[in-house]
Amino acid sequence: MSDDLIGHDQATGVADRIADVALTAALQRLRLAGAIFLRAEYSDPWSYQSLPGAATAQILRPGSECVVLFHLVASGTCWVQVGDGDRHWASAHDVIVLPYADQHRMGGIGDSVSVPLASIMTAPPWTTMPIIRHGGAGARTDIVCGFLHSDSVLFDPRLSVFPPVFVVRPSDEAGAAWVQANIDYALAQADASPLGPDA
């Protein structure tokens, strides 16, 4: 492993290069379906622990064993951690990807005890997009959450083609602007639709 990849997840300004290459190659061969399903306004200090992957899949796409979770960071800074693994840091315009929807923890800059996600989120079924507001009185981090589903074997968790979590970071201002435009569009469409997040 080259020296420039060691500790690559400890700073928000350094991309997960290995994961980027794997993701790009895989996505070129996949048919994906998905939706934006949640938005969150977290204020420091904050931290939560998600549901296990299978439970998340059943809520978001009943009958599925696994979905791909993604968190679009609209503003602020946060971290995500799967199990005892490293914390991966992300900031505005970054996309956090959990290919197998593994149970994970997310939090802000300040120290906080993780609360169960179910304790701060409206239980489904949802007729409008749920909004989580959680944390203290500090700096805010806005996140838009979505999922993808594919029947491809590349996303079979038993194969572990991808790491359990990684951060995709736009390489330039144009990429960041594209991510932000898509966040804005998805939220506008979901808010306007009587069908809620499935739109």
mmCIF file of the C-alpha atoms, coordinates in Angstrom:
data_MODEL
# 
_entry.id   MODEL 
# 
loop_
_atom_site.group_PDB 
_atom_site.id 
_atom_site.type_symbol 
_atom_site.label_atom_id 
_atom_site.label_alt_id 
_atom_site.label_comp_id 
_atom_site.label_asym_id 
_atom_site.label_entity_id 
_atom_site.label_seq_id 
_atom_site.pdbx_PDB_ins_code 
_atom_site.Cartn_x 
_atom_site.Cartn_y 
_atom_site.Cartn_z 
_atom_site.occupancy 
_atom_site.B_iso_or_equiv 
_atom_site.pdbx_formal_charge 
_atom_site.auth_seq_id 
_atom_site.auth_comp_id 
_atom_site.auth_asym_id 
_atom_site.auth_atom_id 
_atom_site.pdbx_PDB_model_num 
ATOM 1   C CA . MET A 1 1   ? 0.000   0.000   0.000   1.00 0.00 ? 1   MET A CA 1 
ATOM 2   C CA . SER A 1 2   ? 1.384   3.422   -0.916  1.00 0.00 ? 2   SER A CA 1 
ATOM 3   C CA . ASP A 1 3   ? 2.152   5.889   1.847   1.00 0.00 ? 3   ASP A CA 1 
ATOM 4   C CA . ASP A 1 4   ? -0.412  8.404   0.605   1.00 0.00 ? 4   ASP A CA 1 
ATOM 5   C CA . LEU A 1 5   ? -3.252  5.955   1.300   1.00 0.00 ? 5   LEU A CA 1 
ATOM 6   C CA . ILE A 1 6   ? -2.315  5.192   4.898   1.00 0.00 ? 6   ILE A CA 1 
ATOM 7   C CA . GLY A 1 7   ? -4.793  6.839   7.255   1.00 0.00 ? 7   GLY A CA 1 
ATOM 8   C CA . HIS A 1 8   ? -6.762  8.189   4.291   1.00 0.00 ? 8   HIS A CA 1 
ATOM 9   C CA . ASP A 1 9   ? -10.023 8.376   6.226   1.00 0.00 ? 9   ASP A CA 1 
ATOM 10  C CA . GLN A 1 10  ? -8.810  10.541  9.076   1.00 0.00 ? 10  GLN A CA 1 
ATOM 11  C CA . ALA A 1 11  ? -9.207  13.872  7.283   1.00 0.00 ? 11  ALA A CA 1 
ATOM 12  C CA . THR A 1 12  ? -12.233 15.109  5.362   1.00 0.00 ? 12  THR A CA 1 
ATOM 13  C CA . GLY A 1 13  ? -10.053 16.540  2.603   1.00 0.00 ? 13  GLY A CA 1 
ATOM 14  C CA . VAL A 1 14  ? -8.592  13.187  1.500   1.00 0.00 ? 14  VAL A CA 1 
ATOM 15  C CA . ALA A 1 15  ? -10.698 10.923  -0.716  1.00 0.00 ? 15  ALA A CA 1 
ATOM 16  C CA . ASP A 1 16  ? -11.123 7.169   -0.323  1.00 0.00 ? 16  ASP A CA 1 
ATOM 17  C CA . ARG A 1 17  ? -9.316  6.488   -3.610  1.00 0.00 ? 17  ARG A CA 1 
ATOM 18  C CA . ILE A 1 18  ? -9.470  2.690   -3.493  1.00 0.00 ? 18  ILE A CA 1 
ATOM 19  C CA . ALA A 1 19  ? -13.223 2.696   -2.908  1.00 0.00 ? 19  ALA A CA 1 
ATOM 20  C CA . ASP A 1 20  ? -13.779 5.304   -5.651  1.00 0.00 ? 20  ASP A CA 1 
ATOM 21  C CA . VAL A 1 21  ? -12.192 3.033   -8.274  1.00 0.00 ? 21  VAL A CA 1 
ATOM 22  C CA . ALA A 1 22  ? -14.187 -0.016  -7.171  1.00 0.00 ? 22  ALA A CA 1 
ATOM 23  C CA . LEU A 1 23  ? -17.455 1.930   -7.056  1.00 0.00 ? 23  LEU A CA 1 
ATOM 24  C CA . THR A 1 24  ? -16.981 3.439   -10.514 1.00 0.00 ? 24  THR A CA 1 
ATOM 25  C CA . ALA A 1 25  ? -16.241 0.057   -12.091 1.00 0.00 ? 25  ALA A CA 1 
ATOM 26  C CA . ALA A 1 26  ? -19.211 -1.618  -10.408 1.00 0.00 ? 26  ALA A CA 1 
ATOM 27  C CA . LEU A 1 27  ? -21.757 1.101   -11.137 1.00 0.00 ? 27  LEU A CA 1 
ATOM 28  C CA . GLN A 1 28  ? -20.966 0.929   -14.857 1.00 0.00 ? 28  GLN A CA 1 
ATOM 29  C CA . ARG A 1 29  ? -22.450 -2.598  -14.906 1.00 0.00 ? 29  ARG A CA 1 
ATOM 30  C CA . LEU A 1 30  ? -25.434 -2.199  -12.596 1.00 0.00 ? 30  LEU A CA 1 
ATOM 31  C CA . ARG A 1 31  ? -29.112 -1.402  -12.845 1.00 0.00 ? 31  ARG A CA 1 
ATOM 32  C CA . LEU A 1 32  ? -30.026 0.462   -9.697  1.00 0.00 ? 32  LEU A CA 1 
ATOM 33  C CA . ALA A 1 33  ? -33.339 1.636   -8.270  1.00 0.00 ? 33  ALA A CA 1 
ATOM 34  C CA . GLY A 1 34  ? -33.722 3.777   -5.193  1.00 0.00 ? 34  GLY A CA 1 
ATOM 35  C CA . ALA A 1 35  ? -35.148 6.777   -3.427  1.00 0.00 ? 35  ALA A CA 1 
ATOM 36  C CA . ILE A 1 36  ? -34.415 9.624   -1.086  1.00 0.00 ? 36  ILE A CA 1 
ATOM 37  C CA . PHE A 1 37  ? -36.242 8.694   2.126   1.00 0.00 ? 37  PHE A CA 1 
ATOM 38  C CA . LEU A 1 38  ? -35.120 10.967  4.950   1.00 0.00 ? 38  LEU A CA 1 
ATOM 39  C CA . ARG A 1 39  ? -33.497 14.258  5.781   1.00 0.00 ? 39  ARG A CA 1 
ATOM 40  C CA . ALA A 1 40  ? -31.845 15.236  9.004   1.00 0.00 ? 40  ALA A CA 1 
ATOM 41  C CA . GLU A 1 41  ? -30.851 18.414  10.784  1.00 0.00 ? 41  GLU A CA 1 
ATOM 42  C CA . TYR A 1 42  ? -28.278 17.536  13.431  1.00 0.00 ? 42  TYR A CA 1 
ATOM 43  C CA . SER A 1 43  ? -26.782 20.056  15.838  1.00 0.00 ? 43  SER A CA 1 
ATOM 44  C CA . ASP A 1 44  ? -23.558 19.432  17.727  1.00 0.00 ? 44  ASP A CA 1 
ATOM 45  C CA . PRO A 1 45  ? -23.089 17.437  19.783  1.00 0.00 ? 45  PRO A CA 1 
ATOM 46  C CA . TRP A 1 46  ? -25.007 14.525  18.281  1.00 0.00 ? 46  TRP A CA 1 
ATOM 47  C CA . SER A 1 47  ? -24.607 10.832  17.528  1.00 0.00 ? 47  SER A CA 1 
ATOM 48  C CA . TYR A 1 48  ? -26.911 7.947   16.647  1.00 0.00 ? 48  TYR A CA 1 
ATOM 49  C CA . GLN A 1 49  ? -26.727 4.215   16.012  1.00 0.00 ? 49  GLN A CA 1 
ATOM 50  C CA . SER A 1 50  ? -28.665 2.826   13.063  1.00 0.00 ? 50  SER A CA 1 
ATOM 51  C CA . LEU A 1 51  ? -30.743 -0.299  12.822  1.00 0.00 ? 51  LEU A CA 1 
ATOM 52  C CA . PRO A 1 52  ? -29.050 -3.518  11.641  1.00 0.00 ? 52  PRO A CA 1 
ATOM 53  C CA . GLY A 1 53  ? -28.780 -3.887  7.864   1.00 0.00 ? 53  GLY A CA 1 
ATOM 54  C CA . ALA A 1 54  ? -31.524 -6.475  7.397   1.00 0.00 ? 54  ALA A CA 1 
ATOM 55  C CA . ALA A 1 55  ? -34.010 -4.418  9.438   1.00 0.00 ? 55  ALA A CA 1 
ATOM 56  C CA . THR A 1 56  ? -33.131 -1.314  7.413   1.00 0.00 ? 56  THR A CA 1 
ATOM 57  C CA . ALA A 1 57  ? -33.680 -3.192  4.140   1.00 0.00 ? 57  ALA A CA 1 
ATOM 58  C CA . GLN A 1 58  ? -37.086 -4.470  5.278   1.00 0.00 ? 58  GLN A CA 1 
ATOM 59  C CA . ILE A 1 59  ? -38.243 -0.944  6.119   1.00 0.00 ? 59  ILE A CA 1 
ATOM 60  C CA . LEU A 1 60  ? -36.958 0.675   2.935   1.00 0.00 ? 60  LEU A CA 1 
ATOM 61  C CA . ARG A 1 61  ? -37.642 -2.116  0.441   1.00 0.00 ? 61  ARG A CA 1 
ATOM 62  C CA . PRO A 1 62  ? -39.817 -4.870  1.951   1.00 0.00 ? 62  PRO A CA 1 
ATOM 63  C CA . GLY A 1 63  ? -38.775 -8.297  0.755   1.00 0.00 ? 63  GLY A CA 1 
ATOM 64  C CA . SER A 1 64  ? -35.149 -7.284  0.238   1.00 0.00 ? 64  SER A CA 1 
ATOM 65  C CA . GLU A 1 65  ? -32.293 -8.617  2.306   1.00 0.00 ? 65  GLU A CA 1 
ATOM 66  C CA . CYS A 1 66  ? -29.954 -5.741  1.547   1.00 0.00 ? 66  CYS A CA 1 
ATOM 67  C CA . VAL A 1 67  ? -29.929 -2.192  0.236   1.00 0.00 ? 67  VAL A CA 1 
ATOM 68  C CA . VAL A 1 68  ? -27.142 0.286   -0.383  1.00 0.00 ? 68  VAL A CA 1 
ATOM 69  C CA . LEU A 1 69  ? -27.439 3.292   1.935   1.00 0.00 ? 69  LEU A CA 1 
ATOM 70  C CA . PHE A 1 70  ? -26.082 6.706   1.072   1.00 0.00 ? 70  PHE A CA 1 
ATOM 71  C CA . HIS A 1 71  ? -25.950 9.917   3.061   1.00 0.00 ? 71  HIS A CA 1 
ATOM 72  C CA . LEU A 1 72  ? -25.478 13.175  1.138   1.00 0.00 ? 72  LEU A CA 1 
ATOM 73  C CA . VAL A 1 73  ? -23.907 15.794  3.382   1.00 0.00 ? 73  VAL A CA 1 
ATOM 74  C CA . ALA A 1 74  ? -25.578 19.068  2.437   1.00 0.00 ? 74  ALA A CA 1 
ATOM 75  C CA . SER A 1 75  ? -23.743 21.143  5.057   1.00 0.00 ? 75  SER A CA 1 
ATOM 76  C CA . GLY A 1 76  ? -21.548 20.730  8.095   1.00 0.00 ? 76  GLY A CA 1 
ATOM 77  C CA . THR A 1 77  ? -19.174 17.929  9.114   1.00 0.00 ? 77  THR A CA 1 
ATOM 78  C CA . CYS A 1 78  ? -19.836 14.446  10.442  1.00 0.00 ? 78  CYS A CA 1 
ATOM 79  C CA . TRP A 1 79  ? -18.335 10.992  10.824  1.00 0.00 ? 79  TRP A CA 1 
ATOM 80  C CA . VAL A 1 80  ? -19.583 7.467   10.217  1.00 0.00 ? 80  VAL A CA 1 
ATOM 81  C CA . GLN A 1 81  ? -18.282 4.233   11.731  1.00 0.00 ? 81  GLN A CA 1 
ATOM 82  C CA . VAL A 1 82  ? -19.152 0.576   11.172  1.00 0.00 ? 82  VAL A CA 1 
ATOM 83  C CA . GLY A 1 83  ? -18.440 -1.658  14.160  1.00 0.00 ? 83  GLY A CA 1 
ATOM 84  C CA . ASP A 1 84  ? -15.035 -1.012  15.673  1.00 0.00 ? 84  ASP A CA 1 
ATOM 85  C CA . GLY A 1 85  ? -13.650 0.285   12.384  1.00 0.00 ? 85  GLY A CA 1 
ATOM 86  C CA . ASP A 1 86  ? -12.166 3.691   11.672  1.00 0.00 ? 86  ASP A CA 1 
ATOM 87  C CA . ARG A 1 87  ? -14.287 6.807   11.658  1.00 0.00 ? 87  ARG A CA 1 
ATOM 88  C CA . HIS A 1 88  ? -14.715 8.143   8.148   1.00 0.00 ? 88  HIS A CA 1 
ATOM 89  C CA . TRP A 1 89  ? -15.158 11.930  8.103   1.00 0.00 ? 89  TRP A CA 1 
ATOM 90  C CA . ALA A 1 90  ? -17.319 13.781  5.600   1.00 0.00 ? 90  ALA A CA 1 
ATOM 91  C CA . SER A 1 91  ? -18.273 17.386  4.967   1.00 0.00 ? 91  SER A CA 1 
ATOM 92  C CA . ALA A 1 92  ? -20.509 19.393  2.631   1.00 0.00 ? 92  ALA A CA 1 
ATOM 93  C CA . HIS A 1 93  ? -21.043 17.776  -0.801  1.00 0.00 ? 93  HIS A CA 1 
ATOM 94  C CA . ASP A 1 94  ? -19.498 14.455  0.244   1.00 0.00 ? 94  ASP A CA 1 
ATOM 95  C CA . VAL A 1 95  ? -21.467 11.242  -0.129  1.00 0.00 ? 95  VAL A CA 1 
ATOM 96  C CA . ILE A 1 96  ? -21.176 8.540   2.538   1.00 0.00 ? 96  ILE A CA 1 
ATOM 97  C CA . VAL A 1 97  ? -21.843 5.077   1.096   1.00 0.00 ? 97  VAL A CA 1 
ATOM 98  C CA . LEU A 1 98  ? -22.737 1.956   3.107   1.00 0.00 ? 98  LEU A CA 1 
ATOM 99  C CA . PRO A 1 99  ? -22.900 -0.752  0.399   1.00 0.00 ? 99  PRO A CA 1 
ATOM 100 C CA . TYR A 1 100 ? -24.481 -3.368  2.673   1.00 0.00 ? 100 TYR A CA 1 
ATOM 101 C CA . ALA A 1 101 ? -26.449 -1.012  4.947   1.00 0.00 ? 101 ALA A CA 1 
ATOM 102 C CA . ASP A 1 102 ? -24.441 -2.326  7.886   1.00 0.00 ? 102 ASP A CA 1 
ATOM 103 C CA . GLN A 1 103 ? -25.406 -1.130  11.332  1.00 0.00 ? 103 GLN A CA 1 
ATOM 104 C CA . HIS A 1 104 ? -23.385 2.015   11.896  1.00 0.00 ? 104 HIS A CA 1 
ATOM 105 C CA . ARG A 1 105 ? -22.934 5.045   14.072  1.00 0.00 ? 105 ARG A CA 1 
ATOM 106 C CA . MET A 1 106 ? -22.847 8.631   12.855  1.00 0.00 ? 106 MET A CA 1 
ATOM 107 C CA . GLY A 1 107 ? -22.040 11.774  14.777  1.00 0.00 ? 107 GLY A CA 1 
ATOM 108 C CA . GLY A 1 108 ? -20.806 15.321  14.745  1.00 0.00 ? 108 GLY A CA 1 
ATOM 109 C CA . ILE A 1 109 ? -17.605 16.974  15.875  1.00 0.00 ? 109 ILE A CA 1 
ATOM 110 C CA . GLY A 1 110 ? -18.426 17.112  19.578  1.00 0.00 ? 110 GLY A CA 1 
ATOM 111 C CA . ASP A 1 111 ? -18.490 14.047  21.852  1.00 0.00 ? 111 ASP A CA 1 
ATOM 112 C CA . SER A 1 112 ? -21.948 12.567  22.316  1.00 0.00 ? 112 SER A CA 1 
ATOM 113 C CA . VAL A 1 113 ? -23.519 9.309   23.467  1.00 0.00 ? 113 VAL A CA 1 
ATOM 114 C CA . SER A 1 114 ? -25.117 7.500   20.525  1.00 0.00 ? 114 SER A CA 1 
ATOM 115 C CA . VAL A 1 115 ? -28.891 7.158   20.710  1.00 0.00 ? 115 VAL A CA 1 
ATOM 116 C CA . PRO A 1 116 ? -30.855 4.539   18.753  1.00 0.00 ? 116 PRO A CA 1 
ATOM 117 C CA . LEU A 1 117 ? -31.987 5.983   15.413  1.00 0.00 ? 117 LEU A CA 1 
ATOM 118 C CA . ALA A 1 118 ? -35.492 4.628   16.051  1.00 0.00 ? 118 ALA A CA 1 
ATOM 119 C CA . SER A 1 119 ? -35.757 6.872   19.132  1.00 0.00 ? 119 SER A CA 1 
ATOM 120 C CA . ILE A 1 120 ? -35.336 10.094  17.099  1.00 0.00 ? 120 ILE A CA 1 
ATOM 121 C CA . MET A 1 121 ? -37.122 9.109   13.886  1.00 0.00 ? 121 MET A CA 1 
ATOM 122 C CA . THR A 1 122 ? -40.808 8.807   13.029  1.00 0.00 ? 122 THR A CA 1 
ATOM 123 C CA . ALA A 1 123 ? -41.719 5.166   12.468  1.00 0.00 ? 123 ALA A CA 1 
ATOM 124 C CA . PRO A 1 124 ? -42.899 4.167   8.979   1.00 0.00 ? 124 PRO A CA 1 
ATOM 125 C CA . PRO A 1 125 ? -45.093 4.098   6.998   1.00 0.00 ? 125 PRO A CA 1 
ATOM 126 C CA . TRP A 1 126 ? -44.370 7.651   5.888   1.00 0.00 ? 126 TRP A CA 1 
ATOM 127 C CA . THR A 1 127 ? -46.751 9.787   3.845   1.00 0.00 ? 127 THR A CA 1 
ATOM 128 C CA . THR A 1 128 ? -44.250 12.636  3.688   1.00 0.00 ? 128 THR A CA 1 
ATOM 129 C CA . MET A 1 129 ? -40.492 12.649  3.963   1.00 0.00 ? 129 MET A CA 1 
ATOM 130 C CA . PRO A 1 130 ? -39.486 12.367  7.628   1.00 0.00 ? 130 PRO A CA 1 
ATOM 131 C CA . ILE A 1 131 ? -37.210 15.020  9.065   1.00 0.00 ? 131 ILE A CA 1 
ATOM 132 C CA . ILE A 1 132 ? -34.982 14.233  12.033  1.00 0.00 ? 132 ILE A CA 1 
ATOM 133 C CA . ARG A 1 133 ? -34.006 17.135  14.269  1.00 0.00 ? 133 ARG A CA 1 
ATOM 134 C CA . HIS A 1 134 ? -31.557 16.028  16.934  1.00 0.00 ? 134 HIS A CA 1 
ATOM 135 C CA . GLY A 1 135 ? -28.611 17.194  19.000  1.00 0.00 ? 135 GLY A CA 1 
ATOM 136 C CA . GLY A 1 136 ? -27.440 20.124  21.065  1.00 0.00 ? 136 GLY A CA 1 
ATOM 137 C CA . ALA A 1 137 ? -27.168 23.842  20.385  1.00 0.00 ? 137 ALA A CA 1 
ATOM 138 C CA . GLY A 1 138 ? -23.950 23.764  18.347  1.00 0.00 ? 138 GLY A CA 1 
ATOM 139 C CA . ALA A 1 139 ? -23.075 23.891  14.664  1.00 0.00 ? 139 ALA A CA 1 
ATOM 140 C CA . ARG A 1 140 ? -25.558 22.210  12.337  1.00 0.00 ? 140 ARG A CA 1 
ATOM 141 C CA . THR A 1 141 ? -24.999 19.368  9.884   1.00 0.00 ? 141 THR A CA 1 
ATOM 142 C CA . ASP A 1 142 ? -27.693 18.728  7.265   1.00 0.00 ? 142 ASP A CA 1 
ATOM 143 C CA . ILE A 1 143 ? -27.875 15.277  5.703   1.00 0.00 ? 143 ILE A CA 1 
ATOM 144 C CA . VAL A 1 144 ? -30.113 13.764  3.043   1.00 0.00 ? 144 VAL A CA 1 
ATOM 145 C CA . CYS A 1 145 ? -30.444 9.977   3.219   1.00 0.00 ? 145 CYS A CA 1 
ATOM 146 C CA . GLY A 1 146 ? -31.313 7.608   0.437   1.00 0.00 ? 146 GLY A CA 1 
ATOM 147 C CA . PHE A 1 147 ? -30.980 4.031   -0.669  1.00 0.00 ? 147 PHE A CA 1 
ATOM 148 C CA . LEU A 1 148 ? -30.255 2.049   -3.797  1.00 0.00 ? 148 LEU A CA 1 
ATOM 149 C CA . HIS A 1 149 ? -31.278 -1.488  -4.562  1.00 0.00 ? 149 HIS A CA 1 
ATOM 150 C CA . SER A 1 150 ? -29.853 -3.910  -7.066  1.00 0.00 ? 150 SER A CA 1 
ATOM 151 C CA . ASP A 1 151 ? -30.189 -7.624  -7.644  1.00 0.00 ? 151 ASP A CA 1 
ATOM 152 C CA . SER A 1 152 ? -26.564 -7.712  -8.784  1.00 0.00 ? 152 SER A CA 1 
ATOM 153 C CA . VAL A 1 153 ? -24.297 -10.169 -7.011  1.00 0.00 ? 153 VAL A CA 1 
ATOM 154 C CA . LEU A 1 154 ? -21.817 -7.324  -6.571  1.00 0.00 ? 154 LEU A CA 1 
ATOM 155 C CA . PHE A 1 155 ? -24.013 -6.116  -3.708  1.00 0.00 ? 155 PHE A CA 1 
ATOM 156 C CA . ASP A 1 156 ? -24.376 -9.506  -2.051  1.00 0.00 ? 156 ASP A CA 1 
ATOM 157 C CA . PRO A 1 157 ? -22.913 -8.879  1.420   1.00 0.00 ? 157 PRO A CA 1 
ATOM 158 C CA . ARG A 1 158 ? -21.360 -12.350 1.442   1.00 0.00 ? 158 ARG A CA 1 
ATOM 159 C CA . LEU A 1 159 ? -19.035 -11.295 -1.386  1.00 0.00 ? 159 LEU A CA 1 
ATOM 160 C CA . SER A 1 160 ? -17.763 -8.104  0.288   1.00 0.00 ? 160 SER A CA 1 
ATOM 161 C CA . VAL A 1 161 ? -16.687 -6.497  -2.977  1.00 0.00 ? 161 VAL A CA 1 
ATOM 162 C CA . PHE A 1 162 ? -16.701 -3.090  -1.283  1.00 0.00 ? 162 PHE A CA 1 
ATOM 163 C CA . PRO A 1 163 ? -15.518 -1.949  2.128   1.00 0.00 ? 163 PRO A CA 1 
ATOM 164 C CA . PRO A 1 164 ? -18.419 -1.614  4.604   1.00 0.00 ? 164 PRO A CA 1 
ATOM 165 C CA . VAL A 1 165 ? -18.311 2.200   4.407   1.00 0.00 ? 165 VAL A CA 1 
ATOM 166 C CA . PHE A 1 166 ? -16.531 4.802   2.320   1.00 0.00 ? 166 PHE A CA 1 
ATOM 167 C CA . VAL A 1 167 ? -16.780 8.484   1.407   1.00 0.00 ? 167 VAL A CA 1 
ATOM 168 C CA . VAL A 1 168 ? -17.074 9.732   -2.165  1.00 0.00 ? 168 VAL A CA 1 
ATOM 169 C CA . ARG A 1 169 ? -15.822 13.264  -2.523  1.00 0.00 ? 169 ARG A CA 1 
ATOM 170 C CA . PRO A 1 170 ? -16.348 15.538  -5.556  1.00 0.00 ? 170 PRO A CA 1 
ATOM 171 C CA . SER A 1 171 ? -12.983 16.221  -7.150  1.00 0.00 ? 171 SER A CA 1 
ATOM 172 C CA . ASP A 1 172 ? -13.723 19.827  -8.128  1.00 0.00 ? 172 ASP A CA 1 
ATOM 173 C CA . GLU A 1 173 ? -16.214 22.695  -7.766  1.00 0.00 ? 173 GLU A CA 1 
ATOM 174 C CA . ALA A 1 174 ? -18.285 21.472  -10.690 1.00 0.00 ? 174 ALA A CA 1 
ATOM 175 C CA . GLY A 1 175 ? -18.716 18.073  -9.030  1.00 0.00 ? 175 GLY A CA 1 
ATOM 176 C CA . ALA A 1 176 ? -19.678 19.685  -5.722  1.00 0.00 ? 176 ALA A CA 1 
ATOM 177 C CA . ALA A 1 177 ? -22.206 21.910  -7.510  1.00 0.00 ? 177 ALA A CA 1 
ATOM 178 C CA . TRP A 1 178 ? -23.686 18.842  -9.245  1.00 0.00 ? 178 TRP A CA 1 
ATOM 179 C CA . VAL A 1 179 ? -24.108 17.015  -5.904  1.00 0.00 ? 179 VAL A CA 1 
ATOM 180 C CA . GLN A 1 180 ? -25.759 20.081  -4.341  1.00 0.00 ? 180 GLN A CA 1 
ATOM 181 C CA . ALA A 1 181 ? -28.092 20.554  -7.311  1.00 0.00 ? 181 ALA A CA 1 
ATOM 182 C CA . ASN A 1 182 ? -29.197 16.929  -7.055  1.00 0.00 ? 182 ASN A CA 1 
ATOM 183 C CA . ILE A 1 183 ? -29.791 17.252  -3.314  1.00 0.00 ? 183 ILE A CA 1 
ATOM 184 C CA . ASP A 1 184 ? -31.919 20.359  -3.887  1.00 0.00 ? 184 ASP A CA 1 
ATOM 185 C CA . TYR A 1 185 ? -33.860 18.740  -6.739  1.00 0.00 ? 185 TYR A CA 1 
ATOM 186 C CA . ALA A 1 186 ? -34.558 15.502  -4.844  1.00 0.00 ? 186 ALA A CA 1 
ATOM 187 C CA . LEU A 1 187 ? -35.792 17.375  -1.798  1.00 0.00 ? 187 LEU A CA 1 
ATOM 188 C CA . ALA A 1 188 ? -38.004 19.673  -3.854  1.00 0.00 ? 188 ALA A CA 1 
ATOM 189 C CA . GLN A 1 189 ? -39.553 16.719  -5.707  1.00 0.00 ? 189 GLN A CA 1 
ATOM 190 C CA . ALA A 1 190 ? -40.121 14.709  -2.539  1.00 0.00 ? 190 ALA A CA 1 
ATOM 191 C CA . ASP A 1 191 ? -41.697 17.652  -0.719  1.00 0.00 ? 191 ASP A CA 1 
ATOM 192 C CA . ALA A 1 192 ? -43.996 18.414  -3.658  1.00 0.00 ? 192 ALA A CA 1 
ATOM 193 C CA . SER A 1 193 ? -45.192 14.864  -4.224  1.00 0.00 ? 193 SER A CA 1 
ATOM 194 C CA . PRO A 1 194 ? -48.249 13.429  -2.457  1.00 0.00 ? 194 PRO A CA 1 
ATOM 195 C CA . LEU A 1 195 ? -46.480 10.077  -2.639  1.00 0.00 ? 195 LEU A CA 1 
ATOM 196 C CA . GLY A 1 196 ? -43.762 11.220  -0.253  1.00 0.00 ? 196 GLY A CA 1 
ATOM 197 C CA . PRO A 1 197 ? -40.245 9.791   -0.380  1.00 0.00 ? 197 PRO A CA 1 
ATOM 198 C CA . ASP A 1 198 ? -40.999 7.099   -2.974  1.00 0.00 ? 198 ASP A CA 1 
ATOM 199 C CA . ALA A 1 199 ? -41.290 9.847   -5.562  1.00 0.00 ? 199 ALA A CA 1 
# 
